[in-house]
Amino acid sequence: MQTIILYRRDFRESDQIISLYTLEKGKQEVLARGVKKITSKNSAHLEPFSFVEVEIVPGKEIDHLTKVQPINYFSEIRKDLQKSLSASYIVSLTDKLVHGGEVDERIFQLLKTWLEHVSLNQFKSMLVGGYVVKLLTLLGFDILSSDLRSEEIKKDLEILSHGSWELINNLHFEGDEQKRVHDKIYNYLVFQTERKVEDWKNCFIF
């Protein structure tokens, strides 16, 4: 089952709970036994934003992860601190906003194509804003239906909502336009989801 790792947290002495987004079953949490042991073969493949093939078996209280096969570790992202921080933010946000057990192949593809684009191309911060806008749209929150008084911001948000990653990465902003677009997206995210969400501008190194 194709999977993107979202988050991992310690559970007991040598186990971890792994949050992942699968192509076939949406978001799931599974138990990875012994993954913290030095001899564990699976640990390196379970880092956040890894793209892997997994096997999962049912458990009494939580399903168990039994096998992990790497597909794409996105090494080019991990080599670049800016890209790595942004990718970590993206998967953490997805984990926070998406409910378990709701299958949506579009979310899987959104996450996968974002990682693939960032891995192979120069990175600009608006790619994070574009991901947030697209994810919110898939979750039923359309920022284009909100109060948009500025035509410039509206045009930018239309590109973020419907444009390709390449188009978003090539966006050009004048003056404080980028800041205003960013603030609009972040404030909309917090208001609509009613979640305490870190502002992704804190991920960026200046």
N, C-alpha and C positions, 0 to 999 in steps of 0.2 A: 504494500500500500504506500503510494507516494505521500511524503510528509515534509512539512517545514517545521523545524523546532522553534517554538515561541519562547519557552521559559523553562527553567529547571530549578527545583528547590530541594533542600536536604530533607530526608525523612528517615528517621532512625539512624543507626550508626553508619551503615554503608549503602543505604538505598536513597533514591531520589524520586520525586514526583516530576514527571515531564509533561509539560503542556505543549501540545502540537496541533497543527492544522493539517488535516488529511484531505486528499482529493475526494475520497469516497464517503467519508463520514463527518466532515467538518472538524470543528475543534473538539479535542479529546484530552483528558488527563489520564496518564497511565503510570504504573509503578515500574521503575527500573531497579531490579534487585542487584545489589552488589556493585553498582556502577561507580561508587566512590573508592573501591579497592584499587590499589596500584595495578593489579593484574587484569583489571577489567578491559576488555577489548572494545566495549561499546562507548566508553566515556568520551573519547575524542570526537565521536560522530554525533554527540548529543549537545553540542554547543549551540546556543541560540543562532538563528537564521541559517543553520545547516539544512540542506535539501537531501533527504535520505529516503530509502525504502525500508519499511518496518514490517515486522510481524507482531501481532497482538493477540493474546488469548484472554478469554473471559476469566475474571476473578470474582471472589465472593463480594467484596466491597468496591474493588477497583480493578480494571483490566490490567494485565501484565504485559510489559514489553519483553519479547523473547529474542528478537533478532533485529539488528540494524545494519544496513548496507549503504555506504555513502554513495551519493550521486554527484553532488556539487557542494564542496565545503566553502565556496566563495572566498578563496584565498586572497584574491586581489582586493576584496573589501577589507579583510582582516589586516592586510599589510598597511592600510591607510587609516590612520586614527580617525580622521573626519568621517570617512565612509563607515567605519566600524561603529562609531558612536551613533550615527544616524540609523544604521540598520538595526542596532540594538533597540533604539527608540521605537522604530516601526513595528518590530515584532512584539515588543512589550505593550504598545498601544493596542495592537490587534488582539492580544491576549486579554487585555482589560475590557475592550468594548464588545467583543464577539462572544455570544453565549455558546455553551457546549451543546453538541448534538444537532445543531442546525446546519444542514448540508447546503453549501453554496459554492459551487465550482468557481464562480466569478471571483470570490474572495481569494481562493487558492491561486488562481491565475494572476490576480492583481499583485499579490505578494511575490509570487515567483518571478513575474516579468520585471517588477521593480528591482529586485535583487540582481537579476541578470543584467539589466541596463546599468545599474550603478557599478557593477563589477567590471564592466567593459568600457565605461565612458568617464569623461571628466565629470566631477560631481559639483552640482550647484544646490544650494540650500532649498530652493523652491521645489525640488523633487520631493522633499518631505511634505511640504504644503499640498502638493498635487496628490500624493498618496492619501493624506488625511481627507481631502475633499472627495476623492473617488470612493474611499472606504465609507465615509458618512453617507454618500449617495446610495451605496449598496445596502446600507443599514436603514434606509428610509428617510434620511435627513438631507434634503436637497438645498444646498446653500444658495442656489440661484433663485429659489422662491422666497428668500428672505429680503429684508429691506436693503436695497442696494441703491444708494443715492448718487454714487459716482459712476459715470459711464465707463471711465477707465478701469476701475476696479471690477465692474461687471464683465468687461471684455476679458480681463485677466482671469477671472474666475471661470468663465466659459471655457477657456483654454485648459485650465487646471481640471475642470470637470470632464471634458470630452476629448482633450488632446492626447497625443501619444507622449511617452516619456521623453522622446527626442525633442518634440515641439516644446514641451514644458522646460526642458533643460536649456533651450535657446531663447527663452523669454528675456526681453530687455526692459528694464524699468528706469523711469526718470525720477530724479529727486527722491522724495520719501515714499514713492508709490509702492515699492516692495514692502516697506514696513507697514503701510496701511493695509495691504493685501494680507500680510501675515497676521496682523492683529485681528482683522475681520474673521479669518479662518479659525484662529485660536479661540476667540471669544464665542464664536458660533459653536465650536466643538464643546466647550465647557457648558454653555447654556443648554444645548440640546441633549447632551448625554447625562447632565447633572452628576458628573464625575469630577473628582479632583485629579486633573491631568497636568503633568509637567509641561511647561512651554518648551517646544523643541528648539527654540533659539538658544537655549542653555547648552545644547549639544555642540554648538559650533565654536570653533577656535578662531579667534581673531588675532 
